[in-house]
């Protein structure tokens, strides 16, 4: 079972948004990085343009901040730091409640990156990422917002299907940095709020951010036969354990899939069905092949019906019937 730390890591990265990769035209350009000197001069006028500005700012501003994360279980306060030196980004998140925990991440190695399934490993620019999201969310813009004493704009992401949740972002009008993020379920209830309470000394970096081409490793003996439209494979670091993982994202929502073998004499494992793990939902299925029994887990901040359908669509290469043996929820 994925640990709670996994969600905390994603929450931490929401300040910088998902790891943004520069568009590559050749192998040499793929490792050249992202040029922060290409300042967006004009003031955005649409939601998509503000989204593009926010994605750009998430890479190209150094800052320190205090933030709060609120869900149905906890209220957590965080100290955030985003530094850039010689093209290397360093993101540090320190939990200020309970036991002292600090999480650090350095680029160019990224955990999450919105990528495209293309033969040449095409990568996402801010404009292409924004265009991708517009295919699956209606993006509305509200002006004259205010967060943490700073003028802001509000972006509302309404999903165009029943498979995702709504999101709301507040972006700093001066820099484009994310100041607040709210996740909303299908009944209009707030699942989680992440908000910066104090943004200190944001400074634009004018050099080149070093970015590696994301490598999407999907060499597993199983696959998903259904995902919501727009979800593409993400880079995954394999630990060498028996648990195999795939990660998919549409640029806002992310689902992690874990498959692990169960011993023939093992009657336990996790109980099939849906469970809640903090703000994330978990769908658990058991599956039997000629090689043994397997535990299938789909976890994400998504509707439970979406996660159940994804988990039930998992099939092994040796199967011929695919998902026909298991009905959709």
Buried (B, 14 or more C-beta within 10 A) or exposed (E): BBEEEBBBBBBBBBBBBBBBBBBBEEEEEBBBBBEBEEEBEEEBEEBBBBBBBBBBBBBBBBBBBBBBBBBEEEEBEBBBBBBBEEBEBBBBBBBEEEEEEEBEBEBBEBBBBBBBEEEEBBBBBBBBBBBBBBEBBEBEBEEEBEBBEBEBBBBBBEBBEEBBBBBBBBBBBEBBBBBBBBBBBEEEEEBBBBBBBEBEEBEBBEBBBBBBBBEBBBEBEBBBEBBBEBBBBBBBEEEEEEBBBBBBBBBBBBBBBBBBBBEEEEEEBBEEEBBEBBBBBBBBBEBEBEEEBBBBBBBBBBBBBBBBBBBBBBBBEEBEEBBEEBEEE
